[in-house]
Amino acid sequence: MHVHVQGQNGEAKLWLEPTIELAQYVGLTQREINEALRLVQEHQNDIRSAWHKHFPG
């Protein structure tokens, strides 16, 4: 399970399992990466719920 985030000058892929962590990124600053990690952590229940609705089974 993962999520993609997009910034003004780049993007990143964050794993949600087994723990939330950065998988890869291009063009983002460390500050943007930290903010993405914080937001995903803060909203992980909503993100996981949306993932399961989109990919049932």
PDB file with one MODEL, atoms N, CA, C and O in Angstrom:
MODEL        1
ATOM      1  N   MET A   1       0.852  -1.158   0.000  1.00  0.00           N
ATOM      2  CA  MET A   1       0.000   0.000   0.000  1.00  0.00           C
ATOM      3  C   MET A   1       0.907   1.233   0.000  1.00  0.00           C
ATOM      4  O   MET A   1       1.848   1.325   0.787  1.00  0.00           O
ATOM      5  N   HIS A   2       0.609   2.172  -0.890  1.00  0.00           N
ATOM      6  CA  HIS A   2       1.420   3.373  -1.002  1.00  0.00           C
ATOM      7  C   HIS A   2       0.567   4.540  -1.479  1.00  0.00           C
ATOM      8  O   HIS A   2      -0.579   4.374  -1.897  1.00  0.00           O
ATOM      9  N   VAL A   3       1.161   5.719  -1.402  1.00  0.00           N
ATOM     10  CA  VAL A   3       0.499   6.934  -1.867  1.00  0.00           C
ATOM     11  C   VAL A   3       1.529   7.780  -2.612  1.00  0.00           C
ATOM     12  O   VAL A   3       2.708   7.796  -2.261  1.00  0.00           O
ATOM     13  N   HIS A   4       1.067   8.475  -3.637  1.00  0.00           N
ATOM     14  CA  HIS A   4       1.916   9.393  -4.379  1.00  0.00           C
ATOM     15  C   HIS A   4       1.563  10.811  -3.953  1.00  0.00           C
ATOM     16  O   HIS A   4       0.390  11.141  -3.777  1.00  0.00           O
ATOM     17  N   VAL A   5       2.574  11.639  -3.791  1.00  0.00           N
ATOM     18  CA  VAL A   5       2.353  13.049  -3.481  1.00  0.00           C
ATOM     19  C   VAL A   5       3.060  13.882  -4.540  1.00  0.00           C
ATOM     20  O   VAL A   5       4.098  13.495  -5.076  1.00  0.00           O
ATOM     21  N   GLN A   6       2.478  15.017  -4.819  1.00  0.00           N
ATOM     22  CA  GLN A   6       3.037  15.868  -5.850  1.00  0.00           C
ATOM     23  C   GLN A   6       3.227  17.270  -5.303  1.00  0.00           C
ATOM     24  O   GLN A   6       2.342  17.819  -4.646  1.00  0.00           O
ATOM     25  N   GLY A   7       4.384  17.843  -5.579  1.00  0.00           N
ATOM     26  CA  GLY A   7       4.681  19.210  -5.198  1.00  0.00           C
ATOM     27  C   GLY A   7       4.816  20.056  -6.450  1.00  0.00           C
ATOM     28  O   GLY A   7       4.616  19.571  -7.564  1.00  0.00           O
ATOM     29  N   GLN A   8       5.149  21.292  -6.266  1.00  0.00           N
ATOM     30  CA  GLN A   8       5.263  22.215  -7.387  1.00  0.00           C
ATOM     31  C   GLN A   8       6.385  21.793  -8.348  1.00  0.00           C
ATOM     32  O   GLN A   8       6.260  21.954  -9.562  1.00  0.00           O
ATOM     33  N   ASN A   9       7.472  21.257  -7.803  1.00  0.00           N
ATOM     34  CA  ASN A   9       8.630  20.930  -8.626  1.00  0.00           C
ATOM     35  C   ASN A   9       9.025  19.461  -8.599  1.00  0.00           C
ATOM     36  O   ASN A   9      10.109  19.107  -9.062  1.00  0.00           O
ATOM     37  N   GLY A  10       8.164  18.600  -8.064  1.00  0.00           N
ATOM     38  CA  GLY A  10       8.532  17.195  -8.006  1.00  0.00           C
ATOM     39  C   GLY A  10       7.434  16.337  -7.427  1.00  0.00           C
ATOM     40  O   GLY A  10       6.295  16.770  -7.257  1.00  0.00           O
ATOM     41  N   GLU A  11       7.811  15.100  -7.128  1.00  0.00           N
ATOM     42  CA  GLU A  11       6.847  14.146  -6.588  1.00  0.00           C
ATOM     43  C   GLU A  11       7.554  13.106  -5.751  1.00  0.00           C
ATOM     44  O   GLU A  11       8.778  12.982  -5.785  1.00  0.00           O
ATOM     45  N   ALA A  12       6.757  12.353  -4.993  1.00  0.00           N
ATOM     46  CA  ALA A  12       7.300  11.307  -4.136  1.00  0.00           C
ATOM     47  C   ALA A  12       6.304  10.165  -4.024  1.00  0.00           C
ATOM     48  O   ALA A  12       5.106  10.328  -4.257  1.00  0.00           O
ATOM     49  N   LYS A  13       6.832   9.014  -3.662  1.00  0.00           N
ATOM     50  CA  LYS A  13       6.017   7.840  -3.362  1.00  0.00           C
ATOM     51  C   LYS A  13       6.317   7.470  -1.919  1.00  0.00           C
ATOM     52  O   LYS A  13       7.477   7.340  -1.529  1.00  0.00           O
ATOM     53  N   LEU A  14       5.259   7.302  -1.127  1.00  0.00           N
ATOM     54  CA  LEU A  14       5.401   6.951   0.281  1.00  0.00           C
ATOM     55  C   LEU A  14       4.732   5.612   0.540  1.00  0.00           C
ATOM     56  O   LEU A  14       3.569   5.411   0.190  1.00  0.00           O
ATOM     57  N   TRP A  15       5.471   4.702   1.151  1.00  0.00           N
ATOM     58  CA  TRP A  15       4.881   3.433   1.579  1.00  0.00           C
ATOM     59  C   TRP A  15       4.014   3.680   2.801  1.00  0.00           C
ATOM     60  O   TRP A  15       4.347   4.504   3.652  1.00  0.00           O
ATOM     61  N   LEU A  16       2.899   2.960   2.884  1.00  0.00           N
ATOM     62  CA  LEU A  16       2.046   3.026   4.067  1.00  0.00           C
ATOM     63  C   LEU A  16       2.233   1.803   4.954  1.00  0.00           C
ATOM     64  O   LEU A  16       1.908   1.827   6.141  1.00  0.00           O
ATOM     65  N   GLU A  17       2.761   0.734   4.367  1.00  0.00           N
ATOM     66  CA  GLU A  17       2.957  -0.510   5.119  1.00  0.00           C
ATOM     67  C   GLU A  17       4.309  -1.096   4.790  1.00  0.00           C
ATOM     68  O   GLU A  17       4.735  -0.992   3.640  1.00  0.00           O
ATOM     69  N   PRO A  18       5.002  -1.698   5.715  1.00  0.00           N
ATOM     70  CA  PRO A  18       4.544  -1.929   7.090  1.00  0.00           C
ATOM     71  C   PRO A  18       4.548  -0.667   7.947  1.00  0.00           C
ATOM     72  O   PRO A  18       3.840  -0.594   8.951  1.00  0.00           O
ATOM     73  N   THR A  19       5.350   0.335   7.549  1.00  0.00           N
ATOM     74  CA  THR A  19       5.339   1.625   8.237  1.00  0.00           C
ATOM     75  C   THR A  19       5.347   2.736   7.178  1.00  0.00           C
ATOM     76  O   THR A  19       5.699   2.502   6.021  1.00  0.00           O
ATOM     77  N   ILE A  20       4.962   3.918   7.583  1.00  0.00           N
ATOM     78  CA  ILE A  20       4.981   5.056   6.657  1.00  0.00           C
ATOM     79  C   ILE A  20       6.424   5.488   6.464  1.00  0.00           C
ATOM     80  O   ILE A  20       7.103   5.879   7.414  1.00  0.00           O
ATOM     81  N   GLU A  21       6.882   5.412   5.221  1.00  0.00           N
ATOM     82  CA  GLU A  21       8.245   5.829   4.913  1.00  0.00           C
ATOM     83  C   GLU A  21       8.375   6.215   3.451  1.00  0.00           C
ATOM     84  O   GLU A  21       7.570   5.818   2.609  1.00  0.00           O
ATOM     85  N   LEU A  22       9.390   6.986   3.174  1.00  0.00           N
ATOM     86  CA  LEU A  22       9.656   7.456   1.822  1.00  0.00           C
ATOM     87  C   LEU A  22      10.191   6.312   0.968  1.00  0.00           C
ATOM     88  O   LEU A  22      11.163   5.655   1.341  1.00  0.00           O
ATOM     89  N   ALA A  23       9.553   6.077  -0.181  1.00  0.00           N
ATOM     90  CA  ALA A  23      10.017   5.050  -1.116  1.00  0.00           C
ATOM     91  C   ALA A  23      10.964   5.667  -2.139  1.00  0.00           C
ATOM     92  O   ALA A  23      12.047   5.139  -2.393  1.00  0.00           O
ATOM     93  N   GLN A  24      10.549   6.785  -2.720  1.00  0.00           N
ATOM     94  CA  GLN A  24      11.373   7.483  -3.706  1.00  0.00           C
ATOM     95  C   GLN A  24      10.843   8.893  -3.891  1.00  0.00           C
ATOM     96  O   GLN A  24       9.695   9.188  -3.561  1.00  0.00           O
ATOM     97  N   TYR A  25      11.697   9.760  -4.425  1.00  0.00           N
ATOM     98  CA  TYR A  25      11.261  11.131  -4.698  1.00  0.00           C
ATOM     99  C   TYR A  25      12.155  11.743  -5.761  1.00  0.00           C
ATOM    100  O   TYR A  25      13.266  11.276  -6.013  1.00  0.00           O
ATOM    101  N   VAL A  26      11.648  12.788  -6.373  1.00  0.00           N
ATOM    102  CA  VAL A  26      12.422  13.565  -7.330  1.00  0.00           C
ATOM    103  C   VAL A  26      11.939  15.015  -7.256  1.00  0.00           C
ATOM    104  O   VAL A  26      10.737  15.278  -7.299  1.00  0.00           O
ATOM    105  N   GLY A  27      12.878  15.945  -7.144  1.00  0.00           N
ATOM    106  CA  GLY A  27      12.561  17.358  -7.229  1.00  0.00           C
ATOM    107  C   GLY A  27      11.973  18.014  -6.002  1.00  0.00           C
ATOM    108  O   GLY A  27      11.703  19.215  -6.032  1.00  0.00           O
ATOM    109  N   LEU A  28      11.761  17.282  -4.922  1.00  0.00           N
ATOM    110  CA  LEU A  28      11.193  17.871  -3.707  1.00  0.00           C
ATOM    111  C   LEU A  28      12.304  18.231  -2.730  1.00  0.00           C
ATOM    112  O   LEU A  28      13.341  17.571  -2.676  1.00  0.00           O
ATOM    113  N   THR A  29      12.070  19.280  -1.966  1.00  0.00           N
ATOM    114  CA  THR A  29      13.013  19.662  -0.923  1.00  0.00           C
ATOM    115  C   THR A  29      12.789  18.780   0.304  1.00  0.00           C
ATOM    116  O   THR A  29      11.751  18.131   0.432  1.00  0.00           O
ATOM    117  N   GLN A  30      13.760  18.764   1.193  1.00  0.00           N
ATOM    118  CA  GLN A  30      13.603  17.998   2.434  1.00  0.00           C
ATOM    119  C   GLN A  30      12.404  18.507   3.230  1.00  0.00           C
ATOM    120  O   GLN A  30      11.699  17.726   3.868  1.00  0.00           O
ATOM    121  N   ARG A  31      12.179  19.806   3.189  1.00  0.00           N
ATOM    122  CA  ARG A  31      11.029  20.381   3.891  1.00  0.00           C
ATOM    123  C   ARG A  31       9.717  19.837   3.318  1.00  0.00           C
ATOM    124  O   ARG A  31       8.805  19.499   4.073  1.00  0.00           O
ATOM    125  N   GLU A  32       9.616  19.752   1.985  1.00  0.00           N
ATOM    126  CA  GLU A  32       8.410  19.221   1.344  1.00  0.00           C
ATOM    127  C   GLU A  32       8.220  17.742   1.670  1.00  0.00           C
ATOM    128  O   GLU A  32       7.097  17.292   1.894  1.00  0.00           O
ATOM    129  N   ILE A  33       9.302  16.999   1.696  1.00  0.00           N
ATOM    130  CA  ILE A  33       9.225  15.577   2.049  1.00  0.00           C
ATOM    131  C   ILE A  33       8.738  15.422   3.486  1.00  0.00           C
ATOM    132  O   ILE A  33       7.853  14.612   3.763  1.00  0.00           O
ATOM    133  N   ASN A  34       9.313  16.194   4.390  1.00  0.00           N
ATOM    134  CA  ASN A  34       8.887  16.125   5.790  1.00  0.00           C
ATOM    135  C   ASN A  34       7.420  16.487   5.953  1.00  0.00           C
ATOM    136  O   ASN A  34       6.707  15.871   6.746  1.00  0.00           O
ATOM    137  N   GLU A  35       6.969  17.485   5.204  1.00  0.00           N
ATOM    138  CA  GLU A  35       5.562  17.893   5.270  1.00  0.00           C
ATOM    139  C   GLU A  35       4.659  16.786   4.729  1.00  0.00           C
ATOM    140  O   GLU A  35       3.600  16.517   5.297  1.00  0.00           O
ATOM    141  N   ALA A  36       5.069  16.148   3.643  1.00  0.00           N
ATOM    142  CA  ALA A  36       4.292  15.042   3.080  1.00  0.00           C
ATOM    143  C   ALA A  36       4.206  13.896   4.077  1.00  0.00           C
ATOM    144  O   ALA A  36       3.131  13.335   4.285  1.00  0.00           O
ATOM    145  N   LEU A  37       5.320  13.548   4.689  1.00  0.00           N
ATOM    146  CA  LEU A  37       5.320  12.477   5.690  1.00  0.00           C
ATOM    147  C   LEU A  37       4.404  12.823   6.862  1.00  0.00           C
ATOM    148  O   LEU A  37       3.666  11.969   7.353  1.00  0.00           O
ATOM    149  N   ARG A  38       4.454  14.070   7.303  1.00  0.00           N
ATOM    150  CA  ARG A  38       3.607  14.499   8.411  1.00  0.00           C
ATOM    151  C   ARG A  38       2.129  14.407   8.050  1.00  0.00           C
ATOM    152  O   ARG A  38       1.318  13.925   8.841  1.00  0.00           O
ATOM    153  N   LEU A  39       1.784  14.872   6.848  1.00  0.00           N
ATOM    154  CA  LEU A  39       0.381  14.845   6.424  1.00  0.00           C
ATOM    155  C   LEU A  39      -0.136  13.423   6.240  1.00  0.00           C
ATOM    156  O   LEU A  39      -1.266  13.113   6.617  1.00  0.00           O
ATOM    157  N   VAL A  40       0.687  12.570   5.663  1.00  0.00           N
ATOM    158  CA  VAL A  40       0.268  11.170   5.485  1.00  0.00           C
ATOM    159  C   VAL A  40       0.081  10.509   6.845  1.00  0.00           C
ATOM    160  O   VAL A  40      -0.885   9.774   7.052  1.00  0.00           O
ATOM    161  N   GLN A  41       1.000  10.766   7.770  1.00  0.00           N
ATOM    162  CA  GLN A  41       0.867  10.216   9.129  1.00  0.00           C
ATOM    163  C   GLN A  41      -0.434  10.716   9.773  1.00  0.00           C
ATOM    164  O   GLN A  41      -1.182   9.938  10.365  1.00  0.00           O
ATOM    165  N   GLU A  42      -0.684  11.995   9.650  1.00  0.00           N
ATOM    166  CA  GLU A  42      -1.860  12.619  10.262  1.00  0.00           C
ATOM    167  C   GLU A  42      -3.167  12.077   9.674  1.00  0.00           C
ATOM    168  O   GLU A  42      -4.161  11.959  10.391  1.00  0.00           O
ATOM    169  N   HIS A  43      -3.177  11.747   8.386  1.00  0.00           N
ATOM    170  CA  HIS A  43      -4.403  11.330   7.701  1.00  0.00           C
ATOM    171  C   HIS A  43      -4.379   9.867   7.262  1.00  0.00           C
ATOM    172  O   HIS A  43      -5.129   9.466   6.371  1.00  0.00           O
ATOM    173  N   GLN A  44      -3.521   9.081   7.889  1.00  0.00           N
ATOM    174  CA  GLN A  44      -3.350   7.706   7.428  1.00  0.00           C
ATOM    175  C   GLN A  44      -4.632   6.876   7.479  1.00  0.00           C
ATOM    176  O   GLN A  44      -4.834   6.028   6.609  1.00  0.00           O
ATOM    177  N   ASN A  45      -5.483   7.085   8.443  1.00  0.00           N
ATOM    178  CA  ASN A  45      -6.722   6.300   8.507  1.00  0.00           C
ATOM    179  C   ASN A  45      -7.626   6.604   7.313  1.00  0.00           C
ATOM    180  O   ASN A  45      -8.205   5.690   6.727  1.00  0.00           O
ATOM    181  N   ASP A  46      -7.748   7.868   6.954  1.00  0.00           N
ATOM    182  CA  ASP A  46      -8.552   8.250   5.787  1.00  0.00           C
ATOM    183  C   ASP A  46      -7.934   7.715   4.500  1.00  0.00           C
ATOM    184  O   ASP A  46      -8.646   7.249   3.610  1.00  0.00           O
ATOM    185  N   ILE A  47      -6.616   7.784   4.404  1.00  0.00           N
ATOM    186  CA  ILE A  47      -5.923   7.297   3.208  1.00  0.00           C
ATOM    187  C   ILE A  47      -6.106   5.789   3.070  1.00  0.00           C
ATOM    188  O   ILE A  47      -6.401   5.300   1.980  1.00  0.00           O
ATOM    189  N   ARG A  48      -5.935   5.056   4.154  1.00  0.00           N
ATOM    190  CA  ARG A  48      -6.099   3.593   4.122  1.00  0.00           C
ATOM    191  C   ARG A  48      -7.541   3.219   3.744  1.00  0.00           C
ATOM    192  O   ARG A  48      -7.764   2.292   2.965  1.00  0.00           O
ATOM    193  N   SER A  49      -8.499   3.940   4.296  1.00  0.00           N
ATOM    194  CA  SER A  49      -9.903   3.686   3.985  1.00  0.00           C
ATOM    195  C   SER A  49     -10.172   3.916   2.498  1.00  0.00           C
ATOM    196  O   SER A  49     -10.838   3.105   1.855  1.00  0.00           O
ATOM    197  N   ALA A  50      -9.656   5.017   1.953  1.00  0.00           N
ATOM    198  CA  ALA A  50      -9.840   5.307   0.530  1.00  0.00           C
ATOM    199  C   ALA A  50      -9.156   4.254  -0.332  1.00  0.00           C
ATOM    200  O   ALA A  50      -9.685   3.866  -1.373  1.00  0.00           O
ATOM    201  N   TRP A  51      -7.988   3.791   0.091  1.00  0.00           N
ATOM    202  CA  TRP A  51      -7.262   2.740  -0.645  1.00  0.00           C
ATOM    203  C   TRP A  51      -8.124   1.478  -0.738  1.00  0.00           C
ATOM    204  O   TRP A  51      -8.277   0.895  -1.811  1.00  0.00           O
ATOM    205  N   HIS A  52      -8.692   1.062   0.420  1.00  0.00           N
ATOM    206  CA  HIS A  52      -9.498  -0.166   0.429  1.00  0.00           C
ATOM    207  C   HIS A  52     -10.787  -0.023  -0.375  1.00  0.00           C
ATOM    208  O   HIS A  52     -11.270  -1.005  -0.938  1.00  0.00           O
ATOM    209  N   LYS A  53     -11.348   1.170  -0.439  1.00  0.00           N
ATOM    210  CA  LYS A  53     -12.523   1.393  -1.278  1.00  0.00           C
ATOM    211  C   LYS A  53     -12.163   1.325  -2.760  1.00  0.00           C
ATOM    212  O   LYS A  53     -12.934   0.819  -3.575  1.00  0.00           O
ATOM    213  N   HIS A  54     -10.976   1.843  -3.098  1.00  0.00           N
ATOM    214  CA  HIS A  54     -10.530   1.859  -4.496  1.00  0.00           C
ATOM    215  C   HIS A  54     -10.041   0.484  -4.960  1.00  0.00           C
ATOM    216  O   HIS A  54     -10.222   0.107  -6.118  1.00  0.00           O
ATOM    217  N   PHE A  55      -9.418  -0.259  -4.037  1.00  0.00           N
ATOM    218  CA  PHE A  55      -8.891  -1.591  -4.347  1.00  0.00           C
ATOM    219  C   PHE A  55      -9.515  -2.619  -3.405  1.00  0.00           C
ATOM    220  O   PHE A  55      -8.845  -3.115  -2.499  1.00  0.00           O
ATOM    221  N   PRO A  56     -10.786  -2.940  -3.609  1.00  0.00           N
ATOM    222  CA  PRO A  56     -11.455  -3.883  -2.714  1.00  0.00           C
ATOM    223  C   PRO A  56     -10.875  -5.299  -2.841  1.00  0.00           C
ATOM    224  O   PRO A  56     -10.336  -5.689  -3.876  1.00  0.00           O
ATOM    225  N   GLY A  57     -11.010  -6.037  -1.755  1.00  0.00           N
ATOM    226  CA  GLY A  57     -10.579  -7.440  -1.806  1.00  0.00           C
ATOM    227  C   GLY A  57      -9.358  -7.649  -1.109  1.00  0.00           C
ATOM    228  O   GLY A  57      -8.862  -8.775  -1.057  1.00  0.00           O
TER     229      GLY A  57
ENDMDL
END
